[in-house]
Structures are given as C-alpha cells and as structure tokens.
Amino acid sequence: MMKHLIRVLLLIAITLLNSSNTPLKHEYKVDVIVIDPGHGGKDPGTMGKAGNKEKDIALQISLKVGEYITKNLPDVKVLYTRKDDRYVLWDDRANLANRNKADAFISIHVNASPSPQVYGTETWVMGLHKTESNLEVAKRENSVILLDENAKERAEGFDPNNPESYILFSLTQSAYTESSLKLAAKIQEQFEKRAGRKNHGVKQAGFLVLWKTAMPSVLVEVGFLSNQKEEEFLASERGQDILASAIFRAVREYKIEVESLN
C-alpha cells in the first residue's frame, strides 16, 4: 500500500513538473526588437587614441542595424533606447524593452584593452563571470551607475567594483539563457564568417543593462578602440556597414529559427 502511494505521488510530481515546463505561448514570434546603443550623453564610454568615442560608434552602428532590419524584415518593429547623443539610465533601457514586450534586446558597445594588440569581437549574455578578465569587462560597462544619483537604490545595492555583488546575477535571466546564447552565437558566427572579424566567442558576465530585461538579451562588443587599426575600421562608414549587416543577418537567422518552432 505504501509503495503504491509513493508511486502515485511520484507520478503526480512528475506531471506537475512537466506541466510547469510547458510553454504557455504557443506561437513563437520575433516581432519586436529593442536596439540599445551603449553609453551616451555625459557617459562617453571608452575612447580611442584618434579621439573616437564609444558612445558615437555604438549609436552609428545601432542605427544602421535598425535600418537593415526595417528594410529587410518589415514585419519586425524596431525600437531604440536612444537615437541621439543623450544619457539614458541603465534601468530605463531595460524598462523600455519590457514595456514593449520585446522579443530580443541587443545592446551595442565598443571594447577596450590595456594591450593595444588585442582586437576582435565578442558577444555577452547574462551570467556569472568565469574569469577575472570577464569580470573586468563587466565592471567597466557597469561603472556607468556611478554617474547616477540613487544608483545603488535602483540597483538594489549593487556595487560595480565589488566582485561579491555579482552574485546578485546568479539566478537572473535563467529563463532566457538558452535563447540568448543562440542569438549571441549567431552574431559571433556572422562577425567571423561574413565580416571577417576575429572571433573572441560568446561569454557570460553580470551586466546591469541585461539584468532586468525579460527577454533574450545580448551585449555586443563590436571591436577594440584601443587597437589603432580596429579603431579606424570602427570609425569608418564601411566598417560600420559591415558590422551592422552582420548583426542583422544574425537577427534574421535567429528569427527564422525561433519561428520555425511553430
């Protein structure tokens, strides 16, 4: 009798577990994409030796990505967290995406390294850093909250310079990690195969701008301003077109794959 009862309870538990993992949304669409040009306004981001600022290059590439999507995927609505040189709070960026029920969030940034020889692209998703170098990238991008009043209150006590604070991120974005990784991998593949850029791969770390987005989200580092040759490429019209086209192609592939689930 007891063994039978245990079997029944196990079957009920398995049924409930399976039902809880069943997607409530039966139609998979990628209809709304939010593009987030990193930094802006009083926050210039990193800067190259020739004077090019991260905030400007990120905006220029972001607008080009949006143009490619609008032209080639007319059923997709493109929204921007900023379309000019203005400062936007990190949580307002996430809130815009959540409010509009975006299907993907793409934050575009430009990288920097102490070594001027380093160049190439990498795409990040939300997660815990596995190396000290990953942590340093996250700390640099997250330092923007030090410009804000009441920043720590809005960030629930998060301190970008305290490694222990990054434990806050351990359970966030878990529902979207797999989809975020797929989108990130497609972006890196396009950068390498179509744009001919050095591929530093897909990485994970705790980025504030991705923390509260309720959809698949990635942060794209399109190159290193600390590398003179790459700075020239990033600042050029041709370079920006190539990078924007690569991101667009990845988005198109991702959209096709997601909607094929229907």
N, C-alpha and C positions, 0 to 999 in steps of 0.2 A: 504493500500500500504506500509506504513512504517513498520507495523508489519510483513508483508511478507518479506520485505527486511532484517529485523532483523533476521528472522528465517533462511533465506538463508545464511547470514553472519555467524550465529552460526554454521550451518551445515558445512560450508567451514572451519571454525576454528577447529571444532571437527575432520574433516577429516585430516586436516594438522597435528594436534596434534597426531592423531593415526598413521599417516604415519611416523612421525618423531620418534615414539617409536618402529617402526618395525625394528627388527634386519636386518642389511644388510648381515650378514654372515648366510647363510642358512645351512651350515654344521658345527656342533659343534664337535670339537676335542680337546683332550688334548694330544698333540704330543711332546711338548717341555716344560720341567720343569727346572727352574733355582733354584739350592740349594745354599744358601748363609750362609756359616759358619761365625758367628759373630766375630767381632774384628780381631786380627791377627797382627803379627809383633810387632811394638812399642806400640800397644794397646792391653794389656793382658786381658782387661775386669775385671770381679770380680775374687777374689781368695779365696779358701777355707783355713781352718786352717792347713790342711795337705799339703798345697802348690800347690794344683791343680788349674790350670788357666782356666778361661772360654774359652779363645781362643783355647786351646788344645782340650778340651772336645767337644766344638762345632764343630771343624773340624773332629774329630774322628767319631762323630755321623753322621755328614753330609755325609761323605764318605760312611758310612755303608748304609744310606738311599739311596744314589745313586746306590750302588751295588744291593740292593734289587729291586729297580725299573728296572735297566738294565736287571737283571736276569729274572724277572717275567713279565715285560711289555716291551718286545723287540721292540715294535713299538714306544716307547717313547724315545726321545733324552734328555739326562741329561747333563746339563751344570753346572759348579761350578764358583762362583765368586772368589774362591781361593781353591787350592788343597794342599797348604803347609802353613808354618808359615810366611805369608807376610802381610803387611799392604795394604789394599785396600780402596780407598776413597769411602765414602758413595754413592756419585752420580755415580761413575763408576759401582757400583753394580747394581743400577737401570738401567743405560745405557746398560749394558750387556744384561739384560733381555729384554729391549725394542728393542735393535738392532736385537736380535734373535727371536723377536716376540713370546716370551714365553707365554704359556697358564696358567702358575702358577709360583709364586715366593714364595719360602719358606726360611725364614731367621731363623737360629737356634742359640739360645742363652742359657745361664745359668743364673739363677736368684740369688738374694741375699736379705737378710732382716736383719734389726737391731736385730730382735728376732731370736735366734738360734733354737727355737722350730718350726718355720714355715717350711713347706716342701710341695712338690706337684708341679703340672704342671699348666700352663695357656697358652692360645694362644691369640694373639692380632691381631686386624685388625685396619686399619687406621680410625681415628675418633677423636672427642674431648673427653678429659678425663672427667669423671663424678665425680671422687673423687680425693682427694688430694693424696692418695696412688697411683692411676693410673698415676697421673702427675709425681710423684717421680720416678716411673719405667721408664717413657719416658725420663725424664731429665737425668737419669743415662746412658741410652743407647745412647742418643743424645749427651752426653758430648764429644764424640769422635771428633766432629768437632773442638773442642778447640785445638786439636793437629795439625790441618791443617793451612797452610798459605792460605790467601784469602778465608777462610772458609765462612765468612758471605756473601761475594760477591756471591759465588756459591749457598749459601742457601738463597739468596735474603733477607739478613738482619736478618735472623732467629737467635735468641739468646736462646740456650737451657735452660738457667737459668731464663728466663723471661716468666712467665705464659701468658702474653699478646701475645707473639709471636706465641703461639699455635693456635691462631685464624686463622693464615695462612692456617691451615689444614682443616678448616671447610667445604670447598667445593671440596677438592681433593678426588680422589678415589671413588666419589659417584657412578660412572658408574659400579664399580666393588664391591661395598659394599656387596650386597646380595650374590654374589658368594664367596667372601672372608669369609663371615660369615658361609656359608655352609661348606667350607673346614675346617675352624677353629673348627667348632662344631664336625666334623668327627674326627679330630685329638684328641680333648679332650675326645671324646667317646672311642676311641681306647686306649688312655692312661689309662682311668679308668677301662674299661671292660677287655681289653686284657693284659695290662701291670700292672694292679693293683696299679696304682698311684693315689694319692689324686688329685681330680679334683677341681681346683680353677676357672674353667669356661672360657668362651670367653669374652674378654674385648676389649675396644677401647681406643686409645690414639694416640697422634701425634708422630709417629716415622719417623725420617728423611729417613731411608733406604726404607720405604714403600711409601714415599711421591710422588715420580715421576715414580713409576712403572705403566705401562699402561696395567695391567692385574690383575686378582685376586691375592692378596698378603697377606701373614700372617707372623707374627713373633712369633716363638715358644720358650717358656721358659721351658726347659725340667726338671728343678728341681732347688733346692737351694743349692749352695755351702756353704752357711752359716749354714746349718744343717749338723752336723757331719755324721750322718747315711746316709743321702742322698748324701753327698759328696763321701762316699765310694762306693755307688751304681753307681753314675755318672762316677766315675773313673774306674770302673771295666769293663772288656770285656763283661761280661754277662749283666750288666746294660745297656751298650751302645747298645748291640744287641737287647734287649727288647724294648728300646725306638725307635730305628731306625725301627724295624719291625712294631711298632705301627703306626709310621708316614707313612710308606709305605702302610700299609693296608688302612689308611685313604685316601691316594692319589688314590689308586686303586678304592675304593668306589666312590670317587669324580669323577674320570674319567668315570666310568660306568654310573653314574647318568647324567653327562653332555652329554655324547654321546648317551644316551637313548632319548634325545630330537630330535634326527634325525628320 
